[in-house]
Amino acid sequence: MNNIFKSNRIKPKIQNGLSNINFTEPTKVQEKVIPVLLEHKNIVVQAVTGSGKTHAFLIPILNEIDESLGYTQAVLTAPSRELADQLYQVARQLRDAAGLNISIAHIAGGTDRERQLKKIDSKRPQIVIATPGRLYDFVEKKILFLDYVRNFVIDEADMTLDMGFLNDIDFIVQRLPQNTTIVAFSATIPVKLTNFLRKYMSKPEQIVIDNPAVIAPTIKNDLIDIGAKSRKKILYQLLTMGQPYLALVFANTKQKVDELTTYLQQEGLRVAKIHGGITERERKRTIRDVEAGKYQYVVASDLAARGLDIAGVSLVVNYEIPRDLEFVVHRIGRTGRNGLSGHAVTLIREEELKRITGLEKSGIHFDFVEIKNGELVARKHHNRRESLNFAAHKVDSRIKGYVKKVKHKRKPGYKKKIKQAIKEDKIQKSKIEQRHKIRKAKAQRKKRRDK
């Protein structure tokens, strides 16, 4: 296949710019997306972070900008300030490397609105990179005009949906010219997102990029079944036994982030927290302090941390499995970057094993480990416990504890107590099973009578 970077449809300046930033071979997503965008076709692209998707849409968009026209020709949205800023920096890098005279504006919520206004008033941007809320604000108040926009990109569309920004995007898309090319990039394509995109994109090109290496091969990805142990205490052991360069702990809610931060601080660790409830000023200060090495541990929520690119994360801990399993990939992907080794540990209880099986089916491999003598050691992979043949008379976890202890020497009468507890447990379960059979038989007889 011919290298799309060297296509005669790509301006020589951009080809030189790609060479200047050492982009010589396109990734799979770039190979598939760039030619379609050059044809001005609407596309829905499913591709994970790290696949090269940003340049897949930036290259053809920069290629299409008419430098002589002083109005907005392309709009790119990202759901968080951090993601929008990353996109802005990457766009500027390619523009400068190619020597293009293109004005790019970055407008995002949580930053100085008046300063952004002055920049737009002084020079109308040819490309706008924005968060949905601030973009809505500027368009609704007629600060920014979309009359000549040729390309509109929704980056991280699934996250845009999760964060409740689809109404803002809906407002924007309704005001775009009819011939605008619309592109959506997303790690997953939920049904609600599909229905939304169909509203504005008639038979778009569907491009799905398979990513066989869901987790980078440089990452050791471990799983700890904590059983009846304290999840917080296991977390503290993990964070202190190996002294990671920088550890990132993920929790599902702001409340849990606050709770864990307080706990770890009380245990004497210097811990920073990042979640949607902290102010933008505090957030920026925290990130600067983390990058300066003032913190060794960071506790974060998913939506707050996605898009952050903190260098040097050597350990990621999933304190709990996220409701959306897709976030597991984003969490683990915070470590092991740029070819460096990384380590991820997920804490679970046995009832969560089915969710782990679902992740393994998607291509994520876990190694079962346990903490022994202050270090992680491999343990037998007990994916299922059917082999223990508890199907007929399943024993409570409380009773299992007794069973395990039966081998140890105890005070007189201890074994008798265990046997009696097991016996009573079986009797109780037998009674429950018998009641269930009686009720089932009654229901069947009633059903026959009703016929």
N, C-alpha and C positions, 0 to 999 in steps of 0.2 A: 504494500500500500504506500502511495506517495505521502510524503510528510506534509501535513496541512499547513505547517508553519512556513513552508517554502512555496505555497501556492501563489500563482500570479494574481489571485484575487485579494491577497493580503498586501497592503501597501509596503513598499520597500523600507520605509521608516520604521514601521512596526516590526518587520522581520529583523532589522538591525537591533531594535530595542529588545526583542526576545533573545537575540544572541548576546547582547550586553548583560542581561541578567541570567545568562546560562540556561535558557530554555531552548534546548536543541531538539528533544524528542517529545511529541505530544503524548499525553496520557490517553487512556481509552475514552474518557468522557469528552476530552478536547477533540479527539478524532471524529467522534460522532456528532457533537453539538455544533462546532464551528461551521461546517459546511451548510447545515440546515439554517442556522441563523443568518448566514450570508445570503440565503435565499428568501429571507424575511418571512419565515414560517413560524407560527406559534408552536411552542414546545412545552411539554411537561417532562421534566428530567428527574428521575429518581437516582440519587447518588449520595454516598455518605461523605462526611467530612474527611478531607485528606485525599480525595480522588482527583483534585485539580479542577473542580467545577468553577471556581472563581474566574480563572483565566479563560475558561470555556466560553463565558459570556462577555468578559471584558475585551478580549481580542477583537471579536467582530463588532462590538459596539464602538470602540475607539476607531476602528477601521472605517466606520460609517459616518463619523462626525465630520461635518463641514466646518473647518476652522474659520472660514470667512463669515459665517452666519452667527450673529450674537444673540441667540436665544436657546432655550433649553430643548435639546434634541433627544436626550435619554434620561430616564429616571430609574434608579435602582434602590430597592428597599431592603432593609434588614431589620429583624424584630427587636434587637437590643442595641444599646449605645455602643457596646464593645464590638459587636459584629459589624455595625455600620462603620465604626472607626477603622477596623481592620480592612474592610472593603475599600474605604477611602485611601488608606495608606498603600494598598496594593495597586489601585488605579493610578495614583500619583507616581509610584515607582515605574510602572510601565510607560506612562506618558512621558516622564522625564528621560527615561532610557531611550525612548524613540525620538526625543526632541520635538514633540508635538506641541503646538500652541493652542491647547485646549483648557478651558476654564472648568474646574471641578469644584463643586460646593458640597460641604458636609453639613447637613442640618439634622440635629438629633435632640430629643427631649432630654431634660436634665442638665442641659448646658446653656450658656448665655444666649438667650433668644435675641436680645437687642444687637449683640455683636454679629449674629448670623444675618439679621435683617440688613445691617449696614454693608456686609459683604455682598449680599445679593443686589442691593441698590447700587453699589459702586460698579459692579460688573456682573451682568447677567450670565449665570453659569450655563455652559453647554451640556454638562452632565451634573445631575443632582443625585447625591447618595444620602438617603434619609431613613429615619425610623418612621413607621406609619403614622403615629400620633402627631409628630411635628410637621410631617408632610401635609396631613389633613389640615392642620392649623394654617399653614402658609397658603394652601390652595383655597381654602374656604374664605380666607380674608383677602383673597386676590393679591397676595404678595408674590406668589409664584404662578406662572401661567403655563398651561400644558398644551396649548393650541398646536404646537409643532413637534410634539414628542413622537419620535419614530420607534423607540424601543423602551419597553417597560419590563423590569425584572423584579420578581418576587423571590428573594433568596431566603432559604430556610423557611419554606412555606408552612411546613408542619408546626414549627415553633411559632410562627405568626398566628396560626390557628390557636395553639395552646395558650398563647398570651392574650387572646381576645381582640386581635387587631383586624379581623376580617372585615368588620364594618367600615373601618377607616380605609382599607384597601378597596372595598366596594365603592366608596365615595369617590376615590381617586380614579378608578378604572372607568366609571361612568362619564368622566370628564375628559377622557383621552380621545384623540381623533380616531375615526373608524379604521384607518389603515395602520394603526400602531401594532407593532409586533409585541406580543405578550409572552413572557417566558417565566416559568415557575420551576424552581429547584427545591427539592425536598428529599430528606433522608427516608421518609415514609410518606405514603399517600393515603391518609384516612378517607373514609367515605364522605364525610362532611366537606373535606377539602376538594375532593373530586367533583362533588355537586356544585361547589362554588365556582370552580374553574370552568365547568361546562357552560356556565351562564355567559361567559365572555369569550370562550375559545371554542370555535367551531371545528371539530375534528382535528385537534392539535396532534403534532408528532409526539409519540410516546417513546421515550428513551430510558431504558432501565440499565444501569451499570451494575453488574454483579461485582461484589468485592470479596474474592475468596479469602483474603487475609483480613477478616473482620477485626481481629486484634493483632497488632504488630508482633512479629516473631521475636522482637527484643523484649517483650513484656512477659514476665512470669505471672501467671494468672491463677491465684489460689482461692480455695473455698474452705471456710471453717464452719462446721456444724457445731454451734455453741451449746446445744442441748439445753440443760436447765441452768447453765451458768449465767452470770450477769453480763449482758451485752456491753455495758459501759466498762466493766473491769477488763474484759477481753480487749476492748478498744485501747484502753490505757496500756496494757501489756504490749500490744502490737506497736504502738507509737514510741515506746521507750526501750524495747529490748534491742532494737537494731540501730537506733539513733539515725533515722533517715535525714538526708540533706534537707528535703522539704516534703512534708506529708500533707495530702489533701483528703479530708474526710467529707463524704457526702451523706446528707440526711434528706428526708423527703419534704419536710416542712420548715417554715421559719421558726416555729416554736421549738422544734427538735434541735435546730441549729443553735438557738439560744441556750437550750438546756445542756447540750453537749459542751458548748464553749464554757459555760459556767462551771460545769463539772471538771473539765480538764484544767481550767485555771485554778480551781480549788486544790487540784492535785499537784500544782506547782509548775505546770507547763505554760509557756508563753504562746498563747493561741489567738489568732485573728478569726473573724467571722465575716462572711459575705452572704447576704440574702437581700431579697427585694424590699425589705423593710428599713434598710439603712439609707441615709441620705447620699446623694451623689458625691458630695464633698467628702463624706466619711469613707465612701467606697474607694474613691481615687486615692485618698491618703493611705488607706489600708493596703491597696495594691502596691503603692510606692514603697511602703514599709516592708512588704513581703519581698519585693524585688531587691530591696537594699539589704535583705538578710536579717531583718529585725525579728521576724517570726519564723519558727521552724514548723509550725502547724497551722493549718487553715481549715475551718469547718465551713461548708458551703451548701446551699441548696442548688438544685439542678438549673433552673432558669436563670439564676443569678450568675452561675459559674460558666454556663455554656457560652462560648465566645471569648472567654478569658484565655490568654495565652501566656501563662506564667512559666518562665523557664526554670528548669532544674527540679521539677516534681519527680522525686524518686519513689514515692509510695502513694498509692491511692487506696483508700479504704471505703468500701460500700458498707456503711453502718447498717443500712437496711436496703432491701431491693426496691427500686422505684416502681411506682404503679405502671408507668409506661416503660416496658422493658428496653425500648430503643435507647433510653437514657444510659443504660449500662455501657453501651459502646462509647458514648460521649464521655462518660466518667472515666472509664479505663484508658481512653485515648489521651487523657491529660498527662500520662507518664509514658516513658519509652519513646520520646520524640527524637527526631533527627538522628536516628540510628543508635541512640544511647539506650542502655538497659533500663528497664523499669519494673516495678512490682505492684501488683494490684491484689487486694484481699477483699473478699466478700463474706460478710457474716450472715449466716442463715440459721433457722431452726428446721427440724425435720419436715414439718408440714409445708415448707417452702420448696422442697425438692422438685416438685412438679414444675415450678416456674424455672428452676435451673435447667431442667430437661428441655423446656421450650427454648431457652437461650442456646443450649448445646445444639439443638436442631438447626438453629440459624448460623451455626459455624463457630460459636464461641466455645473454646475448650477450657475446662477448669481442672485443676489438680486438687484433690482433697488433702488437707494438711491439718495438723493439730499442734498446739503449743506444748512442748515438753522441755523441762529444764531451761526455760528462757529462750527457746528457739523453735522455729517452725520445722516440723518433720512430717514426712509423707505418712499417710494412713490409708488403710484399705478403702477403696472407693465403694461405699455402700449405697449405690444409686437407689436401690429399692430394698425393702426389708421382707418381701414375701418369702425369701429363702429361709427366714427364721420361723416360718409356718405359724404365724399368729392369726391366720385367717379364721380358723374355727373358734378359738377362744382368745381374742385379742386382750392382752394384759395392759392395764393402765401404766403410764410412765412411772407413777408412784410405785407400782408393784414391780416394774422392771428394775427399779432401783434396789428394792429388797432382794430380788433374784441375784443381782450382781454381787451383792454383799454377802450372800449365803456362803461363799467359798472362804471368807475370812473368819478367823477365830473371834468369837464374840462372847459376851457374858452368857451364863446358863439361861436357857429359855428363849434366846434370841431366834434360833432356827425354828423353834416351835411357833413363835410369833409370826415369822415370815410365812410358814406353811399355812397357818390359820388365815392370814390375810389373803393369800392366794386362793384358798378354798372359798372364803366368803366372796371374793371378787367373782369367781366362776359361778357361784350360786346366784348372785345378783344378776349377772349377765344372762344366765339361763332363764331366770324369771322374766327378764325384759324380752328375750327372744320368744318365750312362750306367749306372753301377752300380745306380741306383734303377730304371731301366727293366728291367735284367736280372733283378733281384730280383722285380719285379712280374710279369714274364713267367713266371718259375719258379713263383711262387705260383699263377698262373692255371692253369698246366699241372697242378700238384699237385691243384688243386681239381677239374679235369675228370677226373683219374684216380680220385679218391676217389668221384666220382659213379658 
